[in-house]
Amino acid sequence: MADRVEGSVMARDVRPVDERGSAHGTFGRIVAIDTFRPRSQESVCFVQLHTDAGEVGLGEAFMGASAVEAYIHDVAAGKLGDIEQPTPEHVAAALQPYVGYQGSGAETRGNGAIDVALWDILGQRAGLPLVDMFGGAVRDQIDVYNTCAGPGYVSNAVGQSVSNWGLPADGPADDLQDLDAFLHRPAELARDLKASGVKGMKIWPFDVAAERSGGLEITAAEMRAALDIVEAIRSEVGMDMHLMIELHGLWYPRAAQQIMRELEPYRPYWVEDPLRADAVDAMIGLHREVNVPIALGETGTGRRGLLPLIRDRAIDVLTLDIGWTGGITEARKLASLADTYLTPIAPHDCTGPVSLAIDTHLVCNAPNGLIQETARAFLATWYPEFTTGYPEPVDGVIRPTRTPGHGVKLRSDFVTRADVIRRTTRL
């Protein structure tokens, strides 16, 4: 099996794709996998699955895109080609890694993208949107909040850090620079979001202090600078705007407790990821010591990884990331597990248009769906540049689309762009 490079295309040929061939059984056999990595957004990798019935399903992975790409073509593809009935449950079991299953590494995120693409095919074959495939909507729409990122936020491959915030070099260039705005014009940003109908906003004014100290301590000056931003927002819009404070899992318990106690008078809707998701005992202890809601889950993995935090009441809201937890198949079980313990879910999306679409289908189906994350800077820039068919918030709410599957498609001009790295494996 030889690899060949054709411009930006890496392909591995075994046999030609018969895009109009007959399906094997009730679920078409997978005959090809495409991945697309745009150089302008180095963290995202789109994944297309082709069946011998001519169906195409779209998935998406975020962060470590080149590693995910390599895993999909070099490992997962070989397994997929041997599965005659590649249903989501069957494939999830077949791709379960022997090592690394505890976290959201490249294997888990690659498997998540494949699973999402399979569900997309399943919905298309049934002629139903995913929300109906899940059993139907509990609600037709759900409130959204805005993660205050800018268009270039975490667009490089270096991951979640201040150096990857994508702030404009010469100050704000347009009205979409929400990260720059919350740092320097928080009252103006809050007023603008409220006027647009958005129900909440998420900011992360403590990250610079966390990187300086390694999360071990925060100085009085650093605390005051961050709280001034929070104070400005509350003074402008009062308690009418949900205010989420993101801590990105950067802190040790002592400093996190100090920050959260200082935030209590401002009544945050939640404080997100104050500690690492795998610091279970520390999180349980922190929750007992503070009087603000805690949200966590985007960096946790699956039912077994998050069960202790849900069961022992260490978190108040589960912010699961569907792709990072292994796909829709696992995420639906995780949402049901959370509901068993009366824990609301608020799916994570600061990653891509497919993520937003599947989140919206799930959160409108789940009885414990609370609110949906969006990033208006992404919705106004690279989401429409790459794709069509994703749901868009209107007047502060979002609705799942009614297109069969999740509804998102890659733009035809995107897949042929010279700055998009495309790789195809034919099975």
DAURDA-V107138 format. One line per field, one symbol per residue. ss: DSSP state (H for helix, E for strand, L for the rest). Layout:
# DAURDA-V107138
ss: ???
This chain:
# DAURDA-V107138
ss: LLEEEELLEEEELLLLLLLLLLLLLLLLLEEEEEEEEELLLLLEEEEEEEELLLLEEEEEEELLHHHHHHHHHHHHHHHHLLLLLLLHHHHHHHLLLLLLLLLLLHHHHHHHHHHHHHHHHHHHHHLLEHHHHLLLLLLLLEEEEEELLLLLLLLLLLLLLHHHLLLLLLLLLLLLLHHHHHHHLHHHHHHHHHHLLLLEEEELLLHHHHHHHLLLLLLHHHHHHHHHHHHHHHHHHLLLLEEEEELLLLLLHHHHHHHHHHHHHHLLLEEELLLLLLLHHHHHHHHHHLLLLEEELLLLLHHHHHHHHHHLLLLLEELLLLLLLLLHHHHHHHHHHHHHLLLEELLLLLLLHHHHHHHHHHHHHLLLELLEEELHHHHLLHHHHHEELLLLLELLEELLLLLLELLLEELHHHHLLLLEEEEEEEL
